[in-house]
Amino acid sequence: MAGGARLAGEVEVVGAKNSVLKLMAAALLAPGTTVLGNLPEISDVTIMNELLLRLGCEVGACERPDEIAVKVPDLPRHEAPYELVRKIRGSICVLGPLLARTGRARVAMPGGDAIGSRPLDMHFAGLEKMGTRIDIEHGYIVAEAPRLRGAPIWLDFPSVGATENILTAAVLAQGTTVIDNAAREPEIIDLCRMLVAMGARIEGIGTSTLEVVGVDALHPVNHRAVADRIVTGTWAIAAVATRGDVLIRGGDASHLQIALDKLAGAGASVEAGPGFVRVAMGEQARSFDVVTLPYPGFPTDLQPQAIALLSVSDGTAMITENLFEARFMFCDEIARMGADVRTDGHHAVVRGRPRLSGAPVRATDIRAGVGLVIAALVAEGTTEIAGVPHIDRGYVRLEEQLRALGADAVRVESGTFDG
């Protein structure tokens, strides 16, 4: 990638990766054909398609290119194999639906991004309270629950994954399940709305307490995924970093209030309306502090992008990472480009500089990869970014979208961006 470009124009945001994978897993809860729309063309969706096929489903295309039809058998298979699950951590979300439908599940311990430990203890504790027996055997989670029973469940932390697995198990359990300290992300709300459309009984959607009354059966539905707030935020930050003007179609500003407020405080013009966000910047941004927190706090998935912006902002910023301890691995790479970033535990201090310089760097996860892309956009010279398959897990043909906005970005081979 060649630096110095000012991003200007329009870009389209589609369904959220962090929602779509869970919706695909939730389709397992009802025999018949569920149609899911607004799906991004990313590698994680392709892998989830393969996993559904392994579980006995049929997955086919629809008339609209962003839709798929998932035909679920009367009794799905119950084993999610290692060669697929190791590729995306989101595949753990099949655990709850498989227990609800078949009474058992054998799911490989998940893989995904190298951003630190994300233990499954809360998933297991909640499901065990509902009558599940869980063992770890030869790298697999082996779970059995001949009949799930509703239970009061308190989460020590508002974990998105634990909330999703417990929720999708509870909708077909006997009795009432109350999940306290549940995650409140827009992706959780999206999943709840799909489940309600399928016939589930859920109260408290959008709050930290979900009450789920189990039903005997659910039915298939047509559902369109919520827009990807992280991709929306990525484009907004890139517009500010490059002093550009980007209209983000499909974005929902209400899902990014704190992040957009930070950009406005940095000097950007932020305009929002139904189905769009427009961000424009005409000067060097002012630095701002970031504290990552569960929703509605500043998203950890926007932290690397924010550091890239702050590396060329006016002033000094403090970043506090409260969710993933290894997220700062990104700082070692952006430092190769001249960024003044110093870390200590879960804190980082970023001192802004007038410019960065191009260098060979490597993406270690999805968000670190796109953070390096933003850094490359504001660096002098050419930056080569290896590890592009990480970026492909969350962003649709990113180099094409960048070129449409005026950047000089080329994919020179399957795993590298260059300029």
C-alpha positions as CSV (number, residue, x, y, z in Angstrom):
1,M,0.0,0.0,0.0
2,A,1.2,3.5,-0.8
3,G,0.6,6.1,1.8
4,G,-0.7,9.7,1.5
5,A,-4.1,9.0,0.1
6,R,-7.2,11.0,1.3
7,L,-10.2,8.7,1.4
8,A,-13.2,10.2,-0.2
9,G,-16.5,8.8,-1.5
10,E,-19.0,6.2,-0.5
11,V,-18.7,2.7,1.0
12,E,-21.3,0.1,1.8
13,V,-21.4,-1.8,5.1
14,V,-23.3,-5.1,5.2
15,G,-24.1,-7.6,7.9
16,A,-22.0,-7.9,11.1
17,K,-19.6,-10.9,11.2
18,N,-20.2,-11.0,14.9
19,S,-23.9,-11.5,14.3
20,V,-24.1,-13.5,11.1
21,L,-22.2,-16.5,12.5
22,K,-24.5,-16.7,15.5
23,L,-27.6,-16.4,13.3
24,M,-26.3,-19.3,11.1
25,A,-25.9,-21.4,14.2
26,A,-29.3,-20.4,15.5
27,A,-30.9,-21.8,12.3
28,L,-30.1,-25.2,13.7
29,L,-32.9,-24.7,16.3
30,A,-35.7,-25.3,13.8
31,P,-36.1,-28.0,11.2
32,G,-36.9,-26.7,7.8
33,T,-35.4,-23.8,5.7
34,T,-34.3,-20.6,7.3
35,V,-33.2,-17.8,4.9
36,L,-30.5,-15.4,6.2
37,G,-29.7,-12.1,4.4
38,N,-27.3,-9.2,4.5
39,L,-24.4,-11.7,4.8
40,P,-20.9,-10.4,4.1
41,E,-18.7,-12.2,1.6
42,I,-16.0,-13.1,4.2
43,S,-14.1,-16.2,4.9
44,D,-15.7,-16.8,8.3
45,V,-19.1,-17.2,6.6
46,T,-17.6,-19.7,4.2
47,I,-16.2,-21.7,7.1
48,M,-19.5,-21.6,8.9
49,N,-21.3,-22.8,5.8
50,E,-18.9,-25.8,5.8
51,L,-19.6,-26.5,9.4
52,L,-23.4,-26.5,8.9
53,L,-22.9,-28.9,6.0
54,R,-21.0,-31.2,8.4
55,L,-23.9,-31.0,10.8
56,G,-26.2,-32.4,8.2
57,C,-27.7,-29.2,6.8
58,E,-28.0,-28.1,3.2
59,V,-26.8,-24.6,2.4
60,G,-27.8,-23.0,-0.8
61,A,-27.8,-19.7,-2.6
62,C,-30.8,-17.5,-3.0
63,E,-31.9,-15.0,-5.7
64,R,-30.2,-12.2,-3.7
65,P,-26.4,-12.6,-3.6
66,D,-26.3,-11.6,0.0
67,E,-28.7,-14.4,1.1
68,I,-28.4,-18.1,1.9
69,A,-30.9,-20.8,2.6
70,V,-30.1,-23.2,5.4
71,K,-32.2,-26.4,5.3
72,V,-32.0,-28.0,8.7
73,P,-32.8,-31.7,9.1
74,D,-35.2,-33.1,11.7
75,L,-32.1,-34.3,13.7
76,P,-28.8,-32.6,13.0
77,R,-25.5,-34.3,13.6
78,H,-23.9,-33.3,16.8
79,E,-20.1,-33.2,16.1
80,A,-18.3,-30.0,15.0
81,P,-14.9,-31.1,13.8
82,Y,-11.5,-29.6,14.7
83,E,-10.4,-28.8,11.2
84,L,-13.3,-26.2,10.9
85,V,-13.7,-25.1,14.5
86,R,-10.0,-24.2,14.9
87,K,-10.3,-21.6,12.2
88,I,-13.0,-19.4,13.8
89,R,-13.8,-19.0,17.5
90,G,-17.3,-18.0,16.6
91,S,-18.0,-21.6,15.8
92,I,-18.4,-22.4,19.5
93,C,-21.9,-20.8,19.1
94,V,-23.2,-24.2,17.8
95,L,-22.9,-25.7,21.3
96,G,-26.1,-24.2,22.6
97,P,-28.3,-25.0,19.6
98,L,-27.0,-28.6,19.3
99,L,-27.7,-29.3,23.0
100,A,-31.2,-27.8,22.6
101,R,-32.0,-29.9,19.4
102,T,-30.1,-33.2,20.0
103,G,-29.3,-33.3,23.7
104,R,-25.7,-33.7,23.0
105,A,-22.8,-32.0,21.3
106,R,-19.1,-32.8,20.5
107,V,-17.4,-29.5,19.6
108,A,-13.7,-29.1,19.1
109,M,-12.1,-26.4,21.3
110,P,-12.2,-23.3,19.2
111,G,-9.4,-21.3,17.6
112,G,-9.6,-17.8,16.1
113,D,-7.6,-14.6,16.6
114,A,-4.5,-14.5,18.8
115,I,-5.6,-11.7,21.1
116,G,-5.4,-13.4,24.4
117,S,-7.3,-16.0,26.4
118,R,-11.1,-16.2,26.1
119,P,-12.0,-18.9,28.6
120,L,-15.2,-20.9,28.2
121,D,-15.9,-21.2,31.9
122,M,-19.0,-19.1,31.8
123,H,-20.4,-21.0,28.9
124,F,-19.9,-24.3,30.7
125,A,-21.2,-23.0,34.1
126,G,-24.4,-21.7,32.6
127,L,-25.1,-24.8,30.6
128,E,-24.3,-27.0,33.6
129,K,-26.9,-25.2,35.7
130,M,-29.4,-26.1,33.0
131,G,-28.6,-29.8,33.4
132,T,-25.7,-30.3,31.0
133,R,-22.8,-32.6,31.8
134,I,-19.6,-31.3,30.2
135,D,-16.2,-33.0,29.8
136,I,-13.1,-32.2,27.8
137,E,-11.8,-35.2,25.9
138,H,-9.0,-35.2,23.3
139,G,-9.4,-31.5,22.5
140,Y,-13.2,-31.7,22.2
141,I,-16.0,-30.3,24.4
142,V,-18.3,-33.3,25.0
143,A,-21.7,-32.1,26.4
144,E,-24.8,-34.1,27.2
145,A,-28.2,-32.9,28.3
146,P,-31.1,-35.4,27.8
147,R,-33.5,-32.6,28.9
148,L,-32.4,-29.0,29.4
149,R,-34.0,-27.3,32.3
150,G,-34.4,-23.5,32.9
151,A,-32.4,-22.0,35.7
152,P,-31.3,-18.7,37.1
153,I,-27.8,-17.8,35.7
154,W,-25.5,-15.0,36.7
155,L,-22.6,-14.2,34.4
156,D,-19.4,-12.9,36.2
157,F,-18.8,-10.8,33.1
158,P,-21.2,-9.8,30.3
159,S,-19.7,-12.3,27.9
160,V,-21.2,-12.2,24.4
161,G,-20.4,-15.8,23.6
162,A,-21.7,-17.2,26.9
163,T,-24.9,-15.1,26.6
164,E,-25.4,-16.5,23.1
165,N,-24.8,-20.2,24.0
166,I,-27.0,-20.0,27.1
167,L,-29.7,-18.1,25.3
168,T,-29.9,-20.6,22.3
169,A,-30.0,-23.5,24.8
170,A,-32.7,-21.9,26.9
171,V,-35.2,-21.2,24.1
172,L,-36.0,-25.0,23.9
173,A,-35.4,-25.8,27.6
174,Q,-38.1,-26.8,30.0
175,G,-39.1,-23.9,32.2
176,T,-37.7,-20.4,32.6
177,T,-34.1,-19.3,32.4
178,V,-33.0,-15.9,33.7
179,I,-29.6,-14.6,32.5
180,D,-28.3,-11.8,34.7
181,N,-25.4,-9.6,33.6
182,A,-26.1,-10.6,30.0
183,A,-24.3,-9.0,27.1
184,R,-26.2,-6.1,25.5
185,E,-24.4,-5.8,22.1
186,P,-26.5,-5.0,19.0
187,E,-25.5,-8.5,17.8
188,I,-27.2,-10.0,20.9
189,I,-30.3,-8.0,20.2
190,D,-30.2,-9.2,16.6
191,L,-30.0,-12.8,17.7
192,C,-32.9,-12.3,20.1
193,R,-35.1,-10.8,17.4
194,M,-34.5,-13.7,15.1
195,L,-35.3,-16.2,17.9
196,V,-38.5,-14.4,18.8
197,A,-39.5,-14.5,15.1
198,M,-38.9,-18.3,15.3
199,G,-41.3,-18.5,18.2
200,A,-39.1,-18.1,21.2
201,R,-40.3,-16.3,24.3
202,I,-37.7,-13.7,25.4
203,E,-38.2,-10.7,27.7
204,G,-35.7,-8.0,28.5
205,I,-34.1,-7.7,25.0
206,G,-31.5,-5.0,25.0
207,T,-31.1,-5.0,28.8
208,S,-28.7,-6.9,31.1
209,T,-31.4,-9.3,32.2
210,L,-32.9,-11.8,29.8
211,E,-35.8,-13.9,30.8
212,V,-36.4,-16.9,28.5
213,V,-39.4,-19.2,28.8
214,G,-38.7,-22.4,26.9
215,V,-41.0,-23.6,24.2
216,D,-41.5,-27.1,22.7
217,A,-40.4,-26.2,19.1
218,L,-39.3,-23.3,16.9
219,H,-40.0,-22.7,13.2
220,P,-37.7,-21.4,10.4
221,V,-37.7,-17.7,9.4
222,N,-36.4,-15.2,7.0
223,H,-34.0,-12.8,8.8
224,R,-31.6,-10.0,7.7
225,A,-28.5,-9.4,9.9
226,V,-27.8,-6.2,11.6
227,A,-25.1,-3.9,10.0
228,D,-21.5,-4.3,11.1
229,R,-20.8,-1.6,13.6
230,I,-17.1,-2.5,13.7
231,V,-16.7,-2.1,10.0
232,T,-18.6,1.1,10.2
233,G,-16.3,2.4,12.9
234,T,-13.2,1.3,10.9
235,W,-14.2,3.4,7.9
236,A,-15.1,6.3,10.2
237,I,-11.6,6.2,11.9
238,A,-9.9,5.8,8.5
239,A,-11.7,8.9,7.2
240,V,-10.4,10.9,10.1
241,A,-6.9,9.6,9.9
242,T,-6.6,10.4,6.2
243,R,-8.3,13.8,6.6
244,G,-10.9,12.5,4.2
245,D,-14.7,12.5,3.7
246,V,-16.5,9.2,3.6
247,L,-20.2,8.4,3.5
248,I,-20.8,5.0,5.1
249,R,-24.0,3.5,3.7
250,G,-25.8,0.9,5.9
251,G,-24.0,2.0,9.1
252,D,-26.0,2.7,12.3
253,A,-24.6,5.5,14.4
254,S,-26.6,4.5,17.4
255,H,-24.5,1.4,17.8
256,L,-21.2,3.5,17.9
257,Q,-22.2,6.5,20.0
258,I,-19.0,6.6,22.1
259,A,-16.6,6.0,19.3
260,L,-18.2,8.6,17.1
261,D,-18.3,11.1,20.0
262,K,-14.5,10.5,20.3
263,L,-14.0,11.3,16.6
264,A,-16.1,14.5,16.9
265,G,-14.1,15.5,19.9
266,A,-11.0,15.0,17.9
267,G,-12.3,17.6,15.4
268,A,-14.1,15.5,12.9
269,S,-17.5,16.4,11.3
270,V,-19.9,13.5,12.0
271,E,-23.3,13.4,10.4
272,A,-25.7,10.5,10.8
273,G,-29.2,9.6,9.6
274,P,-31.3,6.5,8.8
275,G,-28.9,4.0,7.3
276,F,-25.8,6.2,6.9
277,V,-22.9,7.8,8.7
278,R,-20.8,10.5,7.1
279,V,-17.4,11.4,8.6
280,A,-15.2,14.3,7.3
281,M,-11.9,15.7,8.6
282,G,-9.9,18.7,7.3
283,E,-7.0,18.9,9.7
284,Q,-4.8,16.8,12.0
285,A,-6.9,15.1,14.7
286,R,-6.6,15.9,18.3
287,S,-5.6,13.0,20.6
288,F,-8.2,11.4,22.8
289,D,-8.1,8.7,25.5
290,V,-9.7,5.3,25.0
291,V,-11.0,2.8,27.6
292,T,-12.4,-0.4,26.1
293,L,-15.5,-1.8,27.8
294,P,-18.4,-4.1,27.0
295,Y,-21.2,-2.5,25.0
296,P,-22.1,0.3,25.1
297,G,-18.5,1.2,25.9
298,F,-15.7,1.8,23.4
299,P,-15.4,-1.5,21.4
300,T,-12.1,-3.5,21.9
301,D,-12.5,-4.4,18.2
302,L,-11.8,-0.7,17.3
303,Q,-8.8,-0.3,19.6
304,P,-6.1,-1.0,17.0
305,Q,-7.7,1.3,14.5
306,A,-7.9,4.0,17.2
307,I,-4.2,3.5,18.0
308,A,-3.3,3.9,14.3
309,L,-5.2,7.2,14.2
310,L,-3.7,8.4,17.5
311,S,-0.2,7.7,16.2
312,V,-0.6,10.6,13.8
313,S,-2.8,12.8,16.0
314,D,-1.8,16.0,17.9
315,G,-1.0,15.2,21.5
316,T,-0.6,12.1,23.8
317,A,-3.3,9.5,24.4
318,M,-3.8,6.8,27.0
319,I,-5.3,3.5,25.9
320,T,-6.7,1.1,28.5
321,E,-7.6,-2.4,27.3
322,N,-10.0,-4.2,29.6
323,L,-11.1,-7.1,27.5
324,F,-8.2,-8.9,25.8
325,E,-4.7,-8.9,27.3
326,A,-2.9,-9.7,24.0
327,R,-4.6,-7.0,21.9
328,F,-1.4,-4.9,22.3
329,M,0.5,-7.3,20.1
330,F,-0.5,-4.9,17.4
331,C,1.7,-2.2,18.9
332,D,4.9,-4.1,18.1
333,E,4.0,-4.0,14.4
334,I,2.9,-0.4,14.1
335,A,6.1,0.6,16.0
336,R,8.0,-0.7,13.0
337,M,6.3,2.1,11.1
338,G,7.6,4.8,13.5
339,A,4.6,5.0,15.8
340,D,5.5,6.1,19.4
341,V,3.5,3.5,21.4
342,R,4.6,2.2,24.7
343,T,2.7,-0.5,26.6
344,D,2.6,-1.5,30.3
345,G,0.2,-4.2,31.2
346,H,-3.3,-3.3,29.9
347,H,-2.3,0.3,29.3
348,A,-0.6,1.9,26.3
349,V,0.6,5.5,25.8
350,V,0.5,6.9,22.3
351,R,2.4,10.0,21.4
352,G,1.3,11.4,18.1
353,R,3.7,12.2,15.3
354,P,3.3,14.2,12.1
355,R,3.6,11.0,10.0
356,L,4.6,7.4,9.9
357,S,6.8,5.6,7.4
358,G,6.1,2.6,5.3
359,A,7.6,-0.8,6.4
360,P,6.9,-4.5,6.1
361,V,4.5,-5.6,8.8
362,R,2.3,-8.5,9.6
363,A,-1.3,-8.8,10.7
364,T,-1.8,-11.0,13.8
365,D,-5.6,-10.8,13.9
366,I,-8.5,-9.2,12.0
367,R,-8.5,-5.8,13.8
368,A,-4.7,-5.6,14.0
369,G,-4.6,-6.1,10.3
370,V,-7.0,-3.3,9.5
371,G,-5.3,-1.1,12.0
372,L,-2.1,-1.6,10.0
373,V,-4.0,-0.7,6.8
374,I,-5.0,2.6,8.4
375,A,-1.4,3.2,9.5
376,A,-0.3,2.4,5.9
377,L,-2.7,5.0,4.5
378,V,-1.0,7.8,6.5
379,A,2.6,6.6,6.2
380,E,5.2,7.9,3.8
381,G,6.2,5.4,1.1
382,T,5.0,1.9,0.7
383,T,3.8,-0.6,3.3
384,E,3.6,-4.3,2.7
385,I,1.1,-6.0,5.0
386,A,1.4,-9.8,5.4
387,G,-1.2,-12.0,7.0
388,V,-4.0,-10.7,4.9
389,P,-6.2,-13.8,5.4
390,H,-6.8,-12.5,8.9
391,I,-8.3,-9.3,7.4
392,D,-10.4,-11.3,5.0
393,R,-12.2,-12.9,7.9
394,G,-13.9,-9.6,8.7
395,Y,-13.7,-7.3,5.7
396,V,-15.1,-7.8,2.2
397,R,-12.5,-7.3,-0.6
398,L,-10.9,-4.5,1.4
399,E,-8.4,-3.5,-1.2
400,E,-11.1,-2.9,-3.8
401,Q,-13.1,-0.7,-1.4
402,L,-9.9,1.2,-0.6
403,R,-9.2,1.8,-4.3
404,A,-12.7,3.0,-4.8
405,L,-12.1,5.7,-2.1
406,G,-8.9,6.8,-3.7
407,A,-6.2,4.7,-2.0
408,D,-3.4,2.9,-3.7
409,A,-3.8,-0.7,-2.4
410,V,-3.0,-3.9,-4.2
411,R,-3.2,-7.5,-3.2
412,V,0.0,-8.9,-4.6
413,E,-0.5,-12.5,-3.5
414,S,-3.0,-14.4,-1.4
415,G,-1.5,-13.2,1.8
416,T,-0.1,-9.7,1.2
417,F,-1.3,-6.1,0.6
418,D,1.2,-3.8,-1.2
419,G,1.3,-0.6,-3.1
